[in-house]
Amino acid sequence: MNFDIVGQKAYIKDGPHRNRIGIVKKNETKLASHFAIVIGEQIIDVELKDIVLVGVDVGQFHKWCEQNGYL
């Protein structure tokens, strides 16, 4: 399976950056959060549970979560 959430369009479902679309990136600098969403010049640390992917097949996402230990 070639699917990965890194590079996918997404938005944050809650908080001050709510509903702003950005791109999911791997967060290599902090241990607390594995992902970040890049919106313009901003890099926002985010947990997987707060990411809403845009235009992604739910089945692919579910398989990805299982394969990467998120379920």
N, C-alpha and C positions, 0 to 999 in steps of 0.2 A: 504494500500500500504506500503510495507516494504522498498521501495527505499529511499536512502539518498546519497548525494554526498560525505559525510564524509567517508573516507576510500577508495574512488575510485582513480584509477590511473588518473593522469591529467598532463598537462603541461601548462606553462604560454605562452600566444601567443605573447607578446611584452616585451621589456626591456632587461636588462642584463642577465636574467635567461631564456631567450626565448628558447623554444623547449626542455628544460630539464625535463624529466619525474620525477614526485614525487607522493606523496600521499596527498590527501586533508584532512585537519584537521580543526576542529572548533577553531577559534582564540578567546580565552576567555580573553586575556589581553588587547586588544585595542578596542576602540569603533569605530574607523574609518573603520576597515576592519573586517568582520565577519569570514573570512576564511584565512587559511595559507596553503602553499604547503611545505611539508617536502621533501627535496632532500638531501639524505645522512644525514649529521649532521646539515645542514642549514634549518632554518625555515623562510620562505619568506611570509610576509603579502601580500595578494592579494585580489582584489575585484572579485566578482562573474563574472562580465563581461569579466575579463581577463583570466578566467579558461577555458581550453579546455579539456573536459573529454575524456578518451580513452576507447573504447569498451562499451559505454553506449548507450542504446536505447534512441533515441531522444524523443519519445513519453513519456517514463517514466520521463525523465528530465523535459519536458514541464509540466507534471502534478505536479511534485515536486515543480517547480517554482510557479505554480498557488496556490498550497496548502500552501506554505510558504510565500506568499505575494511578490514574486519577479517579477510578471507580472501584 
